[in-house]
């Protein structure tokens, strides 16, 4: 049986039970006190007629009671069917939206009207889920399309170089090998970045005590030759910032932030500031750099995969376009928040805020 039928039968059953209890109350508190034999009245008592007896009252009352019970049954079934339909109408709309979502239509919304009750809360929660799911699917589709494009480009260039070398035996083999090596290295870097992104998304890592300040120092020391090559000055300062997470992933996060700050900087005399600080319940890693002015609209898209703040050119340090996307994924996997804001003097300020823990001491 459907829920509507069950509710209808329940309404009718409760109504019949209430009627039966009412009849029983009439019997217990009224009819049982009516005498079984007829009693003649005294003319001096100013009472006319004869007192009714119990058997006569039952004969008259029973058919009418049965009619009332039948009327209650019909009224309970009809009224229960109507009320159940009204109560379950929101579920019908939610079910319809669920079927549409199952068939791939994620743009449909329930938008249930009326007062805020349990059905309204369920519909609103379902609409919120559809919004997030639609955005996630769209992001995944863009990511798949961009990843396919990024992976296809080095393969197409490699094929072209091999075709040229095959058709022109006198071509410089060393130059072809060098270019193929560079293209293959870029494809490997892109594949490793995709694997790292997938690993962070799945949160398949071991959590341990980590100090962000030590990771910041390690990242700046490792990337110091790159900074010197680009004429960028690195400045690091801050407090001990203990948190819990994957040391390898958080180091990769810090490396990506510092490397991006070095590469996307002024042509010369640029500066990168790396700072760690502690707040009441969180620890903060901030990376700032000098550079060209960036619009807030562009800043809001930099964490999307394969999005760069400059033109999509492939130079030696252009990267694979997944640096900030990896930073965002690692931050979310560690229950943190990532904030990007343009600096008024040019460049960008990136803040990573993670849950703080008590300092860990080895014993």
C-alpha positions as CSV (number, residue, x, y, z in Angstrom):
1,X,0.0,0.0,0.0
2,X,1.1,3.5,-0.7
3,X,1.8,6.0,2.2
4,X,-1.4,7.9,1.2
5,X,-3.6,4.8,1.6
6,X,-1.9,3.9,4.9
7,X,-2.5,7.4,6.3
8,X,-6.1,7.4,5.1
9,X,-6.8,4.1,6.8
10,X,-5.0,5.4,9.9
11,X,-7.2,8.5,10.0
12,X,-10.4,6.5,9.5
13,X,-9.3,3.9,12.1
14,X,-8.6,6.5,14.7
15,X,-11.9,8.2,13.9
16,X,-13.8,4.9,14.3
17,X,-12.0,4.2,17.6
18,X,-13.0,7.6,18.9
19,X,-16.6,7.0,17.9
20,X,-16.6,3.6,19.6
21,X,-15.1,5.1,22.8
22,X,-17.9,7.7,22.7
23,X,-20.5,5.1,22.4
24,X,-18.9,3.1,25.2
25,X,-18.9,6.3,27.4
26,X,-22.6,6.7,26.7
27,X,-23.3,3.2,27.8
28,X,-21.1,3.3,30.9
29,X,-22.1,6.7,32.2
30,X,-25.7,6.9,31.0
31,X,-27.6,3.8,29.8
32,X,-26.4,1.6,32.6
33,X,-28.3,3.7,35.1
34,X,-31.6,3.4,33.2
35,X,-33.9,0.9,35.0
36,X,-34.8,-2.4,33.3
37,X,-38.5,-2.3,34.4
38,X,-41.1,0.4,33.7
39,X,-41.9,2.8,36.5
40,X,-45.2,4.5,36.9
41,X,-45.0,8.1,38.0
42,X,-47.0,9.7,40.8
43,X,-49.5,12.3,39.5
44,X,-48.6,14.5,42.5
45,X,-45.0,14.8,41.3
46,X,-46.0,16.9,38.3
47,X,-44.4,14.3,35.9
48,X,-46.2,13.2,32.8
49,X,-45.9,9.8,31.2
50,X,-43.7,6.8,31.9
51,X,-40.0,6.5,32.5
52,X,-38.2,4.8,29.5
53,X,-36.6,1.4,30.1
54,X,-33.1,0.3,29.1
55,X,-34.2,-2.2,26.5
56,X,-36.4,0.4,24.7
57,X,-33.6,2.9,24.7
58,X,-31.1,0.3,23.3
59,X,-33.6,-0.6,20.6
60,X,-33.9,3.0,19.5
61,X,-30.2,3.9,20.1
62,X,-28.4,1.0,18.5
63,X,-29.5,1.7,14.8
64,X,-28.7,5.3,15.1
65,X,-25.3,4.5,16.7
66,X,-24.6,2.2,13.8
67,X,-25.6,4.9,11.3
68,X,-23.3,7.3,13.1
69,X,-20.4,4.8,13.0
70,X,-20.9,4.2,9.3
71,X,-21.0,8.0,8.7
72,X,-17.8,8.3,10.7
73,X,-16.2,5.6,8.6
74,X,-17.1,7.3,5.3
75,X,-16.1,10.7,6.6
76,X,-12.8,9.3,7.9
77,X,-11.9,7.6,4.6
78,X,-12.8,10.6,2.4
79,X,-11.4,13.2,4.7
80,X,-8.3,11.1,5.4
81,X,-7.7,10.6,1.7
82,X,-7.9,14.4,1.1
83,X,-5.8,15.3,4.1
84,X,-3.2,12.7,3.3
85,X,-3.0,14.1,-0.3
86,X,-2.5,17.6,1.0
87,X,0.2,16.5,3.5
88,X,2.1,14.4,1.0
89,X,2.0,16.9,-1.9
90,X,5.4,18.3,-1.0
91,X,6.9,14.8,-1.1
92,X,5.5,14.5,-4.7
93,X,7.4,17.6,-5.8
94,X,10.6,16.4,-4.1
95,X,10.2,13.0,-5.7
96,X,9.7,14.6,-9.1
97,X,12.9,16.7,-8.6
98,X,14.8,13.6,-7.5
99,X,13.8,11.8,-10.7
100,X,14.9,14.8,-12.8
101,X,18.2,14.8,-11.0
102,X,18.6,11.1,-11.6
103,X,18.1,11.6,-15.3
104,X,20.9,14.3,-15.3
105,X,18.8,17.5,-15.0
106,X,20.5,19.3,-12.1
107,X,19.2,22.8,-12.9
108,X,15.7,22.0,-11.6
109,X,14.8,23.4,-8.2
110,X,11.9,22.5,-5.9
111,X,11.4,26.0,-4.4
112,X,8.6,24.7,-2.1
113,X,6.3,27.6,-1.0
114,X,4.5,27.9,2.3
115,X,5.5,28.1,5.9
116,X,8.8,26.6,7.1
117,X,8.1,23.1,8.3
118,X,9.9,19.8,8.0
119,X,8.9,19.4,4.3
120,X,10.1,22.9,3.6
121,X,13.4,22.3,5.3
122,X,13.8,19.0,3.4
123,X,13.1,20.8,0.1
124,X,15.5,23.6,0.8
125,X,18.2,21.2,1.8
126,X,17.6,19.3,-1.5
127,X,17.8,22.5,-3.5
128,X,21.1,23.4,-1.8
129,X,22.4,19.9,-2.6
130,X,21.4,20.4,-6.2
131,X,23.2,23.7,-6.4
132,X,26.4,22.3,-5.0
133,X,26.2,19.2,-7.2
134,X,25.6,21.2,-10.3
135,X,28.6,23.4,-9.5
136,X,30.7,20.4,-8.8
137,X,29.7,18.6,-12.0
138,X,30.4,21.8,-14.0
139,X,33.8,22.1,-12.4
140,X,34.6,18.5,-13.1
141,X,33.6,18.9,-16.7
142,X,35.8,22.0,-17.1
143,X,38.6,20.2,-15.4
144,X,38.3,17.1,-17.7
145,X,38.2,19.3,-20.8
146,X,41.2,21.4,-19.7
147,X,43.1,18.3,-18.6
148,X,42.5,16.7,-22.0
149,X,43.7,19.8,-23.7
150,X,46.8,20.1,-21.6
151,X,47.7,16.5,-22.1
152,X,46.9,16.5,-25.8
153,X,49.2,19.5,-26.5
154,X,52.5,17.8,-25.7
155,X,51.5,14.6,-27.4
156,X,50.6,16.6,-30.6
157,X,53.9,18.5,-30.5
158,X,55.8,15.3,-30.0
159,X,54.1,13.7,-32.9
160,X,54.9,16.7,-35.1
161,X,58.6,16.6,-34.1
162,X,58.8,12.9,-34.8
163,X,57.1,13.4,-38.2
164,X,59.5,16.1,-39.1
165,X,62.5,14.0,-38.1
166,X,61.2,11.1,-40.1
167,X,60.6,13.0,-43.2
168,X,63.8,15.0,-43.0
169,X,66.8,12.7,-42.2
170,X,69.2,15.6,-42.4
171,X,67.4,17.5,-39.6
172,X,69.4,18.1,-36.4
173,X,68.6,15.1,-34.2
174,X,70.0,16.7,-31.1
175,X,67.6,19.6,-31.2
176,X,64.7,17.2,-31.7
177,X,65.8,15.1,-28.7
178,X,66.1,18.2,-26.5
179,X,62.6,19.5,-27.5
180,X,61.1,16.0,-26.9
181,X,62.8,15.8,-23.5
182,X,61.4,19.2,-22.5
183,X,57.9,18.2,-23.7
184,X,58.1,14.8,-22.0
185,X,59.2,16.5,-18.8
186,X,56.2,18.8,-18.9
187,X,53.8,15.9,-19.5
188,X,55.3,14.1,-16.5
189,X,54.9,17.1,-14.3
190,X,51.3,17.5,-15.4
191,X,50.5,13.8,-14.7
192,X,52.1,14.0,-11.3
193,X,50.2,17.2,-10.5
194,X,46.9,15.4,-11.5
195,X,47.8,12.5,-9.3
196,X,48.6,14.8,-6.4
197,X,45.3,16.6,-6.9
198,X,43.4,13.3,-6.9
199,X,45.2,12.1,-3.7
200,X,44.3,15.4,-1.9
201,X,40.7,15.1,-3.0
202,X,40.3,11.6,-1.6
203,X,42.0,12.6,1.7
204,X,44.0,9.4,1.5
205,X,46.9,10.6,3.7
206,X,48.2,10.1,7.2
207,X,47.8,13.0,9.6
208,X,50.6,14.0,11.9
209,X,51.8,17.1,13.8
210,X,53.3,19.7,11.4
211,X,54.8,23.1,12.0
212,X,54.0,25.5,9.1
213,X,56.9,27.8,10.0
214,X,59.4,25.0,9.4
215,X,57.7,24.1,6.1
216,X,57.9,27.8,5.0
217,X,61.6,27.9,5.8
218,X,62.2,24.7,3.8
219,X,60.2,25.9,0.8
220,X,62.1,29.3,0.7
221,X,65.5,27.6,1.0
222,X,64.6,25.1,-1.8
223,X,63.3,27.8,-4.1
224,X,66.1,30.4,-3.3
225,X,68.0,29.6,-6.6
226,X,64.8,30.2,-8.6
227,X,64.3,33.5,-6.8
228,X,67.8,34.5,-7.5
229,X,67.4,33.6,-11.2
230,X,64.3,35.9,-11.4
231,X,65.8,38.6,-9.3
232,X,63.3,38.2,-6.6
233,X,64.0,38.8,-2.9
234,X,62.5,36.3,-0.4
235,X,61.6,37.4,3.1
236,X,60.5,34.9,5.7
237,X,59.3,35.5,9.2
238,X,56.6,34.4,11.7
239,X,55.8,32.3,14.7
240,X,55.6,28.6,15.4
241,X,52.4,27.4,13.8
242,X,51.5,23.9,14.9
243,X,48.7,22.0,13.1
244,X,47.8,18.4,12.1
245,X,47.9,17.1,8.6
246,X,50.1,15.6,5.9
247,X,53.6,17.0,6.0
248,X,54.2,16.1,2.4
249,X,51.0,17.7,1.1
250,X,51.4,20.9,3.3
251,X,55.0,21.2,2.0
252,X,53.7,20.9,-1.5
253,X,51.1,23.6,-0.7
254,X,53.8,26.0,0.6
255,X,56.1,25.2,-2.4
256,X,53.3,26.0,-4.8
257,X,52.5,29.3,-3.2
258,X,56.1,30.5,-3.0
259,X,56.9,29.3,-6.5
260,X,53.9,31.1,-8.0
261,X,54.8,34.2,-6.0
262,X,58.3,34.1,-7.5
263,X,57.3,33.4,-11.1
264,X,54.4,35.8,-11.3
265,X,56.3,38.8,-10.1
266,X,58.0,42.0,-11.4
267,X,60.5,41.5,-14.2
268,X,63.2,42.7,-11.7
269,X,63.5,43.9,-8.1
270,X,60.6,41.8,-7.1
271,X,59.8,40.7,-3.5
272,X,58.0,37.8,-1.9
273,X,57.0,37.8,1.8
274,X,56.2,34.5,3.6
275,X,54.7,34.9,7.0
276,X,53.3,32.5,9.6
277,X,51.1,33.5,12.5
278,X,48.9,32.1,15.2
279,X,45.3,33.0,15.9
280,X,43.1,31.8,18.8
281,X,41.9,28.6,17.0
282,X,43.8,28.6,13.8
283,X,47.3,29.0,12.3
284,X,47.9,31.2,9.2
285,X,50.3,31.0,6.4
286,X,50.5,34.2,4.3
287,X,52.4,34.6,1.0
288,X,52.5,38.0,-0.7
289,X,54.4,39.2,-3.7
290,X,54.9,42.3,-5.8
291,X,53.7,42.3,-9.4
292,X,51.2,43.7,-11.8
293,X,47.8,44.8,-10.7
294,X,45.2,42.0,-10.8
295,X,41.5,42.6,-10.9
296,X,39.4,41.0,-8.1
297,X,37.4,39.2,-10.8
298,X,40.5,37.5,-12.1
299,X,41.7,36.7,-8.6
300,X,38.5,34.8,-7.9
301,X,39.2,32.4,-10.8
302,X,42.9,31.7,-10.1
303,X,42.1,28.5,-8.0
304,X,40.4,26.9,-10.9
305,X,42.4,24.2,-12.6
306,X,44.6,25.3,-15.5
307,X,43.9,29.0,-14.8
308,X,46.8,31.4,-14.9
309,X,47.0,35.1,-14.0
310,X,48.7,35.8,-17.4
311,X,48.2,34.5,-20.9
312,X,48.2,30.7,-21.4
313,X,51.8,30.6,-22.7
314,X,54.1,27.7,-22.2
315,X,57.5,28.9,-21.1
316,X,60.1,27.2,-19.0
317,X,58.4,28.3,-15.8
318,X,54.8,28.6,-16.9
319,X,53.9,25.6,-14.8
320,X,51.0,23.2,-15.6
321,X,48.2,25.5,-14.4
322,X,47.4,23.4,-11.3
323,X,49.4,25.1,-8.6
324,X,46.7,27.1,-6.9
325,X,44.1,24.3,-7.7
326,X,46.3,21.9,-5.7
327,X,46.7,24.5,-2.9
328,X,42.9,24.9,-2.7
329,X,42.3,21.1,-2.6
330,X,45.0,20.5,0.0
331,X,43.6,23.3,2.1
332,X,40.1,21.9,1.9
333,X,41.4,18.4,2.7
334,X,42.9,19.8,5.9
335,X,39.6,21.6,6.9
336,X,41.1,25.0,6.2
337,X,40.2,28.1,4.2
338,X,42.0,29.7,1.3
339,X,41.8,33.5,0.7
340,X,43.1,35.4,-2.3
341,X,43.1,39.2,-2.5
342,X,44.9,41.6,-4.8
343,X,47.4,44.1,-3.2
344,X,46.7,47.8,-3.9
345,X,50.4,48.2,-4.9
346,X,50.3,45.3,-7.3
347,X,50.7,41.6,-6.8
348,X,48.5,39.3,-4.7
349,X,48.1,38.2,-1.0
350,X,47.3,34.5,-0.4
351,X,46.3,33.4,3.0
352,X,45.9,29.7,4.2
353,X,44.2,29.2,7.5
354,X,44.3,25.8,9.2
355,X,43.0,24.4,12.5
356,X,45.6,25.0,15.3
357,X,46.8,22.3,17.7
358,X,49.0,22.3,20.8
359,X,52.7,22.3,20.1
360,X,54.0,18.8,19.7
361,X,57.1,17.7,21.6
362,X,58.9,14.4,20.9
363,X,59.6,12.2,23.9
